[in-house]
Structure formats: structure tokens, C-alpha cells
Amino acid sequence: MADTQATKPRPKSGWLNILVDYGPLLVFLGVYKFYQPPADSTFGEIAAVIYGTIAFMIAAVFALVFSKLKFGHISPMLLLSTALIVGFGGLTIWLQDERFIQIKPTAIYLLFGVLLVGGWLRGKALLQVLLEAAFEGVDHEGWLKLSRNWGFFFFVLAGLNEVLRLQLSFESWLWAKLWVFMPLSFLFTFTQIPMLLKHGLALEDEAEVMTDEPPTA
């Protein structure tokens, strides 16, 4: 019995992780793009943003619950991300100002960057707590490097988000979240594979590295 349990393959859930991370953003984009507010809407011209934000908040909480039911746990990053989505979303609705929903990613990236780089400086690989099951075999030094690299990458994303937020229209910024930030995150994840392989990553786990990554939505 013990041998059977020991050799039981762990479930592959990479694409579901992506859905949990990016699903709420897609919901926001869909509602914002296709919602047609009535002429007497309470929120006026910003109605599409407001209703998109409401949908975003609901979808984020749903993703949190789904993660708990499907994977049996909620990652600290997902929990913090959801809390910030609800917090900044609430400010967007209350003040009817879309800038708060735009600032939310910057706050998330900065927070994750500080946590990961701060942990690295103290010799603690915080990403190991979140992704150890996906990156099987990676040694402590590899985890430290991965945490450091993702931490600095989050700082880059925070700066990029601010540049795009200030230069683009709200709708163009929204599409940039999908067509700029998501590809960049996957590309960065891909660049980490050689380093992880040098630090013990099992070859059979390489494909899953591309789908199990910190949330960047």
C-alpha cells in the first residue's frame, strides 16, 4: 500500500493554474468590452469600467474558492492578489475612477517583488513554498535564484505597468495586460529552465514549469 502511494503520480494542473490566475482578467475584459450600459445608468460614462470591476472582483473570489476546492489549498500569492483586487476594485467603484484598477497590478508586482527579493537576501526561497510540487528536485540554491529572479522581474513588470498606464488609453492598457504581460511572463519562465535544470529539475517536470508560475494578472 505504501509503495503504491509513493509511486502515485501527482496531478497535472498547470493549465488550471493559468485559468485561476488569468480567468478573472478575461472576465473583466469581456464585461468591459461588451457591456452596453443603459442611458440612465447610475455610473454614467464609467459604467463599463464599474461593471467590469464588479465582475472582476466576483471572478477573483470564485477563482480563490475554486483553487481551494480543486487543489486543496490557496497559495499566499493568490490570496494577496485577490485581496488587492477586491480592495482596489472597491475604491474604483466607490470613487468611480478607473486609475485604481490600473494601479492594482503595480501594487501586486511591487509587493511580490519585495517579498521575494527580501526573502532571497535573508537566505529564504519563498517561491519554494508555492511551487515545490511543480519544480521537483530543485535544490535550495536553485530555489534561491528562482525567487531572486522572479522578484526582480516583478519590479520590471511594476515599472512597465506604470509606463503603459500613463501612456495608453484605458482599453489599450487592458489589452496590454493580455498581450504584453502574459507573453512576457511565459517568456521569462522559459528563460529560467536552463538554470533550474542545473539545480536538479527533473526533465519530466520541464513542461509543467511553463504552466506553474507566480500569478501576474
Summary of the structure (lengths in Angstrom):
residues: 217
radius of gyration: 18.7
end to end distance: 41.5
largest distance: 66.3
contacts: 654
relative contact order: 0.13
helix: 77%
strand: 0%
